[in-house]
Amino acid sequence: MASSDPLEPSNPYKLKQTLTAHKRAVSAVKFSSDGHLLGSCSADKTLRTWSTSADFSALQEFHGHAQGISDLAFSSDSRHVCSASDDKTVRLWDVETGSLIKTLQGHTNYVFCVNFNPQSNMIVSGSFDETVRVWDVKTGKCLKVLPAHSDPVTAANFNRDGSLIVSSSYDGLCRIWDASTGHCMKTLIDDENPPVSFVKFSPNGKFILVGTLDNTLVPKSRLWNFSTGKFLKTYTGHVNSKYCISSAFSVTNGKYIVSGSEDNCVYLWELQTRKIVQKLEGHTDTVISVSCHPTQNMIASGALGSDKTIRIWTQERD
């Protein structure tokens, strides 16, 4: 059983900055892969970009969605950003100018999650219509509709070479798909079958991090070896029974799992020992999304509607 007594690291994360531009709940925060940008999206129908340099200045505000936005993703070269909205569309934007490039239409219900493949020539999206769609970035055409789940899709992610897609759903399943053929290669299922709120591949592509919603049992983030289908480690102590809260891998200074929580905190677990090493306090509502900077010891977190802020946490330089 993982200890829930935080073991304060010798160099703890501290609040560096609070960003207060969104007018409603923040739904997602993500750093670009080069680390120069932070993107955020919100129920206020806007997507925003911020410079990660010293002052975290606001760069662009992207307008066009008719309803709230649930997710965003940057292309690998940080030139494009895409967004997933309750207006049933995915939109592709020019990062520098803030202008709309394409609107991807086809989902028949809220689009909840979106990601680029590493080559950034394809986008994967998941929706409350229970499908996963794969889109061609250049043409904006839908390449594949995967009849993925029997409940809303909560996450869809490519692995690091773009050959596989992993999806999760309220139906309790995680599925691995061949990105080129659209065939389902594996279905991962927990004995207790709680709704799966989040899934992503580990940076090395060998494992899958899975978040489950569970009112009766301890909410879990689990590390899965998907080639063997075996659970490796379980991370507990946070609170997650209602919302699809994202988790992330932190690899810039040791290996950690980072997650939001419904007790308004950000949790850091040591990957190997599964011990909670820090609990970041400051938000005033559920922390729905976290992102770890690719090269610096920096975490961004975004919170729901009573808070509406993005917080930047950093370790002091040794």
KEKE-3310 file (N, C-alpha, C; in steps of 0.2 Angstrom, whole numbers, plus 5000, padded with zeros to 4 digits):
npx = (5004:5003:5011:5003:5008:5016:5032:5043:5052:5070:5071:5058:5044:5038:5025:5026:5020:5003:4991:4978:4968:4957:4939:4930:4929:4945:4950:4960:4978:4994:5011:5021:5031:5044:5045:5043:5031:5015:5000:4982:4965:4947:4931:4926:4926:4938:4955:4971:4988:5004:5019:5033:5044:5053:5042:5030:5021:5005:5001:4993:4975:4963:4949:4933:4927:4910:4906:4911:4928:4937:4949:4966:4980:4997:5006:5021:5031:5027:5020:5007:4991:4978:4961:4948:4930:4914:4906:4906:4916:4933:4946:4959:4973:4984:4998:5006:4999:4987:4976:4962:4964:4958:4942:4937:4925:4913:4911:4898:4894:4899:4916:4930:4943:4960:4974:4990:4999:5016:5023:5015:5006:4994:4979:4971:4955:4943:4927:4910:4902:4906:4915:4932:4941:4952:4961:4967:4979:4983:4973:4962:4953:4943:4951:4949:4936:4934:4925:4925:4921:4908:4903:4905:4921:4936:4949:4962:4977:4993:5007:5025:5031:5020:5014:5004:4988:4980:4965:4953:4938:4922:4916:4924:4935:4951:4959:4970:4975:4980:4987:4988:4980:4968:4964:4959:4970:4972:4963:4962:4957:4951:4948:4938:4932:4930:4925:4936:4946:4956:4970:4987:5002:5018:5033:5043:5036:5033:5024:5008:4999:4985:4970:4957:4940:4932:4920:4919:4930:4948:4953:4963:4978:4986:5000:5003:5009:5008:5011:5012:5000:4999:4997:5008:5011:5002:4995:4990:4980:4976:4961:4948:4933:4924:4928:4936:4952:4968:4984:5002:5019:5034:5050:5061:5069:5073:5061:5044:5026:5013:4998:4982:4968:4953:4953:4958:4972:4988:4996:5012:5020:5033:5040:5045:5044:5031:5027:5019:5027:5026:5013:5005:4998:4985:4977:4959:4949:4944:4958:4960:4968:4986:5002:5019:5034:5045:5059:5063:5062:5047:5030:5013:4997:4979:4963:4945:4929:4927:4939:4947:4960:4977:4991:5009:5022:5038:5054:5067:5083:5097)
npy = (4994:5011:5024:5038:5048:5063:5063:5075:5082:5085:5097:5105:5108:5124:5137:5147:5156:5163:5162:5172:5173:5166:5165:5156:5139:5131:5119:5111:5111:5112:5110:5115:5104:5109:5116:5130:5136:5137:5130:5134:5129:5132:5132:5144:5145:5149:5147:5148:5155:5155:5162:5153:5159:5170:5179:5173:5179:5183:5177:5173:5173:5162:5163:5156:5144:5138:5133:5127:5123:5107:5101:5102:5102:5103:5104:5094:5103:5115:5124:5123:5122:5112:5110:5104:5103:5106:5110:5100:5100:5099:5110:5117:5128:5142:5144:5156:5167:5165:5163:5154:5138:5126:5118:5103:5092:5080:5072:5068:5072:5080:5084:5077:5075:5077:5075:5076:5065:5060:5064:5074:5074:5069:5069:5064:5061:5060:5057:5061:5054:5041:5037:5036:5046:5048:5060:5069:5080:5089:5090:5090:5080:5066:5052:5039:5031:5025:5013:5014:5013:5010:5020:5037:5043:5046:5049:5050:5045:5045:5033:5035:5033:5035:5024:5017:5019:5024:5022:5027:5025:5029:5017:5008:5002:5001:5003:4997:5003:4999:5012:5014:5005:5005:4994:4985:4981:4977:4975:4982:4978:4981:4971:4976:4985:4999:5016:5023:5037:5043:5041:5037:5035:5030:5040:5032:5023:5010:5008:5011:5024:5024:5031:5030:5032:5031:5028:5020:5012:5015:5029:5027:5029:5020:5010:5002:4987:4986:4976:4964:4965:4967:4974:4985:4995:5005:5020:5030:5040:5053:5062:5057:5055:5060:5069:5069:5068:5073:5065:5065:5062:5066:5069:5076:5078:5066:5053:5055:5053:5064:5072:5079:5083:5081:5087:5099:5100:5096:5081:5073:5058:5047:5038:5024:5020:5023:5032:5046:5061:5074:5087:5099:5114:5126:5130:5133:5125:5109:5102:5100:5097:5094:5097:5093:5102:5099:5100:5108:5109:5110:5113:5114:5118:5117:5123:5121:5129:5137:5143:5145:5147:5146:5138:5139:5129:5128:5120:5127:5132:5121)
npz = (5000:4996:5004:5012:5018:5015:5009:5010:4997:4996:4988:4986:4976:4972:4973:4959:4950:4947:4935:4928:4917:4911:4911:4915:4921:4920:4908:4903:4903:4894:4890:4876:4866:4864:4875:4876:4876:4885:4884:4887:4890:4891:4899:4895:4881:4875:4870:4875:4874:4882:4886:4891:4897:4908:4913:4910:4900:4892:4876:4864:4861:4857:4847:4842:4844:4847:4859:4876:4878:4879:4878:4872:4861:4856:4840:4836:4831:4837:4830:4827:4835:4842:4846:4856:4857:4865:4855:4846:4837:4831:4831:4821:4824:4820:4829:4830:4825:4829:4821:4814:4806:4801:4803:4810:4806:4811:4822:4833:4845:4860:4859:4868:4870:4863:4852:4844:4833:4834:4822:4818:4807:4809:4818:4833:4840:4854:4859:4866:4858:4858:4849:4842:4832:4818:4810:4795:4795:4785:4775:4783:4783:4789:4793:4799:4808:4823:4831:4846:4859:4872:4879:4883:4877:4885:4884:4872:4865:4856:4854:4856:4844:4835:4831:4838:4845:4861:4870:4881:4892:4900:4900:4906:4900:4892:4877:4864:4849:4832:4823:4810:4803:4810:4818:4832:4844:4857:4872:4888:4904:4920:4934:4943:4935:4935:4929:4917:4917:4912:4901:4896:4886:4893:4893:4887:4880:4884:4894:4901:4908:4919:4924:4936:4940:4955:4967:4978:4980:4983:4974:4959:4951:4939:4933:4919:4910:4894:4885:4891:4898:4911:4928:4935:4945:4958:4961:4975:4985:4982:4977:4968:4961:4953:4941:4926:4928:4923:4922:4923:4917:4926:4921:4922:4933:4942:4943:4942:4945:4942:4947:4946:4958:4967:4979:4978:4976:4970:4966:4969:4965:4969:4956:4956:4970:4973:4983:4990:4987:4987:4990:4982:4987:4985:4975:4973:4969:4961:4954:4938:4928:4924:4919:4914:4912:4898:4899:4910:4928:4931:4934:4927:4932:4931:4936:4941:4940:4952:4954:4942:4939:4932:4938:4941:4945:4953:4955:4965:4959:4962)
capx = (5000:5007:5010:5000:5011:5020:5039:5045:5059:5075:5070:5051:5041:5034:5021:5030:5015:4996:4989:4971:4965:4951:4933:4927:4934:4951:4949:4967:4985:4999:5017:5023:5036:5050:5045:5043:5024:5010:4993:4977:4958:4942:4924:4924:4926:4944:4961:4976:4995:5008:5027:5036:5050:5052:5036:5024:5016:5000:5003:4987:4969:4960:4942:4930:4922:4904:4904:4917:4934:4939:4956:4971:4987:5002:5010:5028:5035:5024:5017:5000:4988:4972:4957:4942:4925:4907:4902:4907:4922:4940:4949:4966:4975:4991:5000:5009:4995:4980:4971:4959:4967:4953:4938:4937:4918:4911:4909:4890:4893:4905:4923:4932:4950:4963:4981:4993:5004:5023:5025:5010:5002:4988:4976:4966:4951:4938:4920:4905:4898:4909:4920:4939:4942:4959:4961:4973:4980:4984:4967:4956:4948:4943:4954:4946:4931:4935:4919:4930:4919:4901:4902:4910:4928:4939:4956:4965:4984:4997:5013:5030:5033:5014:5011:4998:4984:4977:4959:4949:4931:4918:4914:4929:4940:4957:4960:4976:4973:4985:4986:4988:4975:4962:4962:4960:4975:4972:4958:4964:4951:4952:4943:4932:4929:4928:4926:4943:4945:4962:4975:4992:5008:5024:5038:5047:5031:5032:5019:5002:4996:4978:4967:4950:4935:4929:4918:4919:4937:4952:4954:4969:4982:4990:5005:5001:5014:5003:5013:5010:4993:5000:4997:5014:5011:4996:4997:4984:4980:4973:4954:4945:4928:4919:4930:4942:4958:4974:4990:5008:5025:5039:5056:5067:5074:5070:5054:5038:5019:5010:4991:4977:4964:4947:4954:4961:4979:4992:5000:5018:5022:5039:5037:5046:5042:5024:5026:5018:5033:5023:5006:5005:4992:4985:4970:4953:4944:4947:4964:4958:4974:4992:5007:5026:5038:5049:5066:5064:5058:5041:5023:5007:4990:4973:4957:4939:4926:4927:4946:4948:4967:4983:4997:5015:5026:5045:5059:5073:5089:5101)
capy = (5000:5017:5029:5044:5054:5066:5064:5082:5081:5090:5103:5105:5112:5130:5141:5153:5161:5162:5165:5173:5176:5163:5168:5150:5133:5129:5112:5108:5114:5108:5113:5113:5099:5112:5120:5138:5138:5134:5131:5132:5130:5133:5132:5151:5145:5151:5144:5154:5153:5159:5161:5151:5163:5172:5182:5170:5183:5180:5178:5173:5171:5159:5163:5153:5138:5140:5131:5127:5118:5102:5099:5105:5099:5107:5100:5093:5109:5120:5129:5122:5119:5110:5111:5099:5107:5104:5112:5094:5101:5100:5116:5118:5135:5144:5146:5162:5172:5164:5162:5147:5135:5121:5115:5096:5091:5073:5070:5069:5074:5084:5081:5078:5074:5078:5074:5075:5060:5063:5067:5079:5074:5066:5071:5059:5064:5056:5060:5058:5050:5035:5035:5039:5048:5050:5066:5071:5087:5093:5091:5091:5075:5061:5046:5033:5032:5019:5012:5012:5011:5009:5025:5043:5042:5051:5050:5046:5047:5041:5032:5040:5033:5036:5018:5015:5024:5021:5026:5025:5027:5027:5010:5004:4999:5004:4999:4999:5002:5001:5019:5014:5000:5006:4988:4985:4976:4974:4978:4981:4978:4980:4966:4979:4988:5006:5020:5025:5044:5046:5036:5040:5031:5033:5043:5027:5019:5003:5007:5015:5027:5024:5034:5027:5035:5026:5031:5016:5010:5021:5031:5025:5030:5014:5009:4995:4985:4984:4971:4958:4966:4966:4980:4986:4999:5009:5027:5032:5045:5059:5061:5057:5051:5064:5072:5066:5072:5071:5064:5066:5059:5071:5065:5081:5077:5060:5050:5056:5054:5070:5072:5084:5080:5084:5091:5106:5099:5093:5076:5070:5052:5044:5032:5017:5018:5024:5036:5053:5065:5081:5089:5106:5117:5133:5130:5133:5120:5103:5103:5095:5096:5095:5096:5094:5105:5094:5100:5111:5106:5115:5110:5119:5115:5121:5121:5122:5136:5142:5145:5147:5149:5141:5139:5137:5127:5126:5119:5131:5129:5119)
capz = (5000:4995:5010:5010:5022:5010:5011:5007:4994:4998:4984:4985:4971:4976:4968:4956:4947:4946:4928:4929:4911:4910:4914:4918:4923:4915:4907:4901:4902:4891:4888:4870:4866:4865:4882:4875:4877:4888:4881:4891:4887:4896:4897:4892:4874:4872:4870:4876:4874:4886:4885:4898:4899:4915:4915:4908:4897:4888:4869:4860:4863:4851:4847:4836:4846:4849:4866:4880:4876:4884:4878:4867:4860:4851:4836:4838:4830:4841:4825:4827:4841:4840:4852:4856:4860:4866:4849:4842:4832:4833:4827:4821:4824:4819:4835:4830:4823:4833:4816:4812:4799:4799:4807:4808:4808:4810:4829:4833:4852:4863:4858:4874:4870:4856:4852:4838:4833:4834:4816:4818:4801:4811:4825:4836:4845:4857:4860:4870:4853:4859:4844:4841:4825:4816:4805:4792:4797:4779:4772:4788:4782:4794:4790:4802:4814:4827:4835:4851:4866:4873:4883:4881:4877:4890:4882:4866:4864:4852:4858:4855:4837:4832:4828:4842:4849:4867:4871:4887:4892:4905:4899:4910:4895:4889:4871:4860:4842:4827:4820:4802:4800:4814:4821:4840:4845:4864:4877:4895:4908:4927:4937:4946:4929:4936:4923:4916:4916:4908:4899:4891:4886:4896:4888:4883:4876:4886:4899:4900:4914:4918:4929:4936:4944:4959:4973:4984:4982:4983:4967:4957:4945:4938:4928:4915:4905:4890:4881:4895:4901:4919:4932:4938:4951:4959:4965:4978:4991:4979:4978:4961:4960:4948:4935:4922:4929:4920:4926:4919:4919:4926:4920:4922:4939:4945:4939:4946:4942:4944:4946:4950:4963:4969:4986:4976:4977:4965:4970:4966:4968:4966:4951:4958:4977:4974:4989:4989:4989:4988:4989:4981:4989:4983:4971:4977:4967:4959:4949:4933:4923:4925:4913:4916:4907:4895:4901:4917:4934:4931:4933:4927:4934:4930:4941:4939:4940:4958:4955:4936:4938:4931:4943:4939:4951:4951:4960:4965:4956:4967)
cpx = (5004:5006:5007:5003:5017:5027:5042:5052:5063:5074:5063:5049:5037:5030:5026:5025:5008:4994:4981:4967:4958:4945:4929:4932:4939:4950:4955:4972:4990:5005:5018:5029:5043:5050:5044:5036:5020:5004:4988:4970:4953:4935:4921:4925:4933:4950:4966:4983:4999:5015:5029:5042:5048:5046:5030:5018:5011:5002:4997:4981:4965:4952:4939:4925:4916:4902:4911:4922:4936:4946:4960:4977:4991:5005:5017:5032:5033:5021:5010:4997:4981:4968:4950:4936:4918:4903:4903:4912:4928:4943:4956:4968:4982:4993:5002:5004:4988:4974:4969:4962:4961:4949:4936:4930:4917:4909:4902:4889:4899:4911:4927:4940:4953:4970:4984:4997:5011:5025:5020:5007:4995:4985:4971:4962:4946:4932:4915:4900:4901:4914:4927:4939:4949:4958:4967:4974:4980:4977:4961:4951:4948:4945:4950:4941:4932:4929:4922:4927:4911:4899:4906:4917:4932:4946:4958:4972:4988:5003:5019:5032:5026:5011:5005:4994:4981:4971:4956:4942:4928:4915:4919:4935:4945:4958:4966:4974:4980:4983:4985:4982:4968:4960:4963:4964:4975:4966:4961:4958:4953:4946:4937:4929:4926:4928:4933:4942:4951:4967:4981:4998:5014:5029:5042:5042:5030:5026:5013:5000:4989:4975:4960:4946:4932:4927:4919:4926:4941:4953:4961:4972:4986:4994:5004:5007:5009:5005:5011:5003:4993:5000:5004:5014:5004:4998:4990:4985:4977:4965:4951:4939:4923:4921:4936:4948:4964:4980:4996:5014:5030:5046:5062:5072:5071:5064:5049:5031:5016:5002:4987:4973:4958:4947:4958:4969:4982:4997:5006:5019:5029:5037:5038:5043:5034:5022:5024:5024:5031:5016:5006:4998:4991:4978:4964:4947:4948:4952:4962:4963:4981:4997:5014:5030:5043:5056:5067:5060:5052:5035:5018:5001:4985:4967:4951:4936:4926:4934:4948:4956:4971:4988:5003:5019:5033:5049:5065:5079:5093:5107)
cpy = (5006:5021:5035:5050:5057:5066:5070:5081:5087:5097:5103:5110:5118:5134:5147:5158:5159:5166:5166:5175:5173:5165:5162:5145:5132:5121:5108:5113:5110:5112:5110:5108:5103:5116:5127:5140:5134:5135:5130:5133:5130:5132:5139:5151:5147:5146:5149:5151:5158:5157:5159:5154:5166:5175:5179:5175:5180:5182:5178:5171:5169:5159:5159:5147:5141:5138:5130:5122:5114:5100:5103:5101:5103:5101:5099:5099:5115:5126:5129:5120:5117:5109:5106:5103:5104:5106:5106:5095:5100:5105:5116:5125:5136:5147:5154:5168:5171:5163:5155:5144:5130:5120:5108:5094:5083:5070:5072:5071:5078:5080:5083:5078:5075:5077:5074:5069:5064:5067:5073:5080:5071:5069:5065:5063:5059:5060:5057:5054:5043:5032:5039:5040:5050:5055:5067:5078:5092:5095:5092:5085:5070:5055:5039:5035:5025:5018:5009:5009:5011:5015:5031:5041:5048:5053:5047:5049:5042:5039:5036:5039:5034:5030:5015:5021:5020:5025:5023:5028:5026:5020:5005:5001:5004:5000:5002:4998:5003:5007:5018:5010:5002:4999:4988:4979:4973:4978:4976:4982:4977:4975:4970:4984:4995:5011:5023:5032:5047:5040:5039:5035:5034:5036:5038:5022:5012:5002:5012:5017:5027:5027:5032:5031:5030:5029:5027:5013:5016:5023:5030:5028:5023:5014:5002:4994:4982:4978:4964:4959:4966:4973:4980:4989:5003:5015:5029:5037:5052:5057:5062:5053:5054:5066:5068:5070:5069:5070:5065:5063:5065:5067:5070:5080:5072:5058:5051:5055:5060:5070:5077:5080:5084:5088:5097:5106:5096:5088:5074:5063:5050:5038:5025:5015:5019:5029:5043:5057:5072:5082:5096:5109:5124:5134:5130:5129:5114:5105:5097:5093:5098:5094:5098:5097:5100:5094:5104:5108:5111:5111:5115:5115:5120:5119:5124:5128:5140:5145:5148:5149:5144:5143:5136:5136:5125:5124:5125:5128:5127:5123)
cpz = (5000:5001:5007:5014:5017:5013:5007:5004:4996:4994:4982:4979:4975:4970:4965:4953:4946:4940:4929:4923:4910:4914:4917:4919:4917:4914:4905:4901:4899:4889:4881:4871:4867:4871:4881:4877:4882:4885:4887:4888:4892:4894:4895:4885:4871:4874:4871:4876:4878:4885:4892:4900:4906:4918:4914:4905:4893:4881:4865:4863:4857:4851:4841:4838:4849:4857:4869:4876:4881:4884:4872:4866:4855:4846:4838:4837:4833:4836:4825:4833:4839:4847:4851:4860:4861:4860:4844:4837:4835:4828:4827:4820:4822:4826:4835:4829:4827:4828:4815:4806:4797:4804:4805:4811:4807:4816:4829:4841:4854:4861:4864:4875:4863:4857:4845:4838:4832:4828:4814:4811:4803:4817:4827:4841:4848:4859:4864:4865:4853:4854:4845:4834:4824:4810:4802:4793:4791:4776:4776:4787:4787:4790:4792:4807:4817:4832:4842:4857:4866:4878:4881:4882:4881:4888:4876:4865:4859:4856:4854:4847:4832:4829:4831:4844:4855:4868:4878:4887:4899:4905:4903:4906:4893:4882:4867:4853:4837:4823:4813:4800:4804:4818:4828:4841:4852:4868:4884:4899:4915:4930:4940:4941:4931:4930:4923:4914:4912:4907:4895:4891:4890:4891:4884:4879:4878:4891:4897:4907:4914:4925:4930:4941:4949:4966:4979:4985:4981:4975:4965:4951:4944:4932:4925:4910:4900:4885:4884:4898:4908:4922:4935:4945:4952:4963:4968:4983:4988:4979:4970:4960:4954:4941:4932:4923:4926:4924:4921:4922:4920:4926:4920:4928:4944:4941:4944:4942:4946:4942:4949:4954:4965:4976:4984:4976:4970:4969:4966:4969:4965:4962:4954:4965:4978:4980:4986:4991:4990:4986:4988:4982:4987:4979:4976:4974:4964:4953:4944:4928:4925:4919:4916:4910:4904:4897:4908:4922:4935:4930:4932:4929:4933:4934:4938:4941:4946:4958:4948:4934:4935:4935:4940:4945:4949:4957:4960:4962:4962:4967)
residu = (MET:ALA:SER:SER:ASP:PRO:LEU:GLU:PRO:SER:ASN:PRO:TYR:LYS:LEU:LYS:GLN:THR:LEU:THR:ALA:HIS:LYS:ARG:ALA:VAL:SER:ALA:VAL:LYS:PHE:SER:SER:ASP:GLY:HIS:LEU:LEU:GLY:SER:CYS:SER:ALA:ASP:LYS:THR:LEU:ARG:THR:TRP:SER:THR:SER:ALA:ASP:PHE:SER:ALA:LEU:GLN:GLU:PHE:HIS:GLY:HIS:ALA:GLN:GLY:ILE:SER:ASP:LEU:ALA:PHE:SER:SER:ASP:SER:ARG:HIS:VAL:CYS:SER:ALA:SER:ASP:ASP:LYS:THR:VAL:ARG:LEU:TRP:ASP:VAL:GLU:THR:GLY:SER:LEU:ILE:LYS:THR:LEU:GLN:GLY:HIS:THR:ASN:TYR:VAL:PHE:CYS:VAL:ASN:PHE:ASN:PRO:GLN:SER:ASN:MET:ILE:VAL:SER:GLY:SER:PHE:ASP:GLU:THR:VAL:ARG:VAL:TRP:ASP:VAL:LYS:THR:GLY:LYS:CYS:LEU:LYS:VAL:LEU:PRO:ALA:HIS:SER:ASP:PRO:VAL:THR:ALA:ALA:ASN:PHE:ASN:ARG:ASP:GLY:SER:LEU:ILE:VAL:SER:SER:SER:TYR:ASP:GLY:LEU:CYS:ARG:ILE:TRP:ASP:ALA:SER:THR:GLY:HIS:CYS:MET:LYS:THR:LEU:ILE:ASP:ASP:GLU:ASN:PRO:PRO:VAL:SER:PHE:VAL:LYS:PHE:SER:PRO:ASN:GLY:LYS:PHE:ILE:LEU:VAL:GLY:THR:LEU:ASP:ASN:THR:LEU:VAL:PRO:LYS:SER:ARG:LEU:TRP:ASN:PHE:SER:THR:GLY:LYS:PHE:LEU:LYS:THR:TYR:THR:GLY:HIS:VAL:ASN:SER:LYS:TYR:CYS:ILE:SER:SER:ALA:PHE:SER:VAL:THR:ASN:GLY:LYS:TYR:ILE:VAL:SER:GLY:SER:GLU:ASP:ASN:CYS:VAL:TYR:LEU:TRP:GLU:LEU:GLN:THR:ARG:LYS:ILE:VAL:GLN:LYS:LEU:GLU:GLY:HIS:THR:ASP:THR:VAL:ILE:SER:VAL:SER:CYS:HIS:PRO:THR:GLN:ASN:MET:ILE:ALA:SER:GLY:ALA:LEU:GLY:SER:ASP:LYS:THR:ILE:ARG:ILE:TRP:THR:GLN:GLU:ARG:ASP)
# end
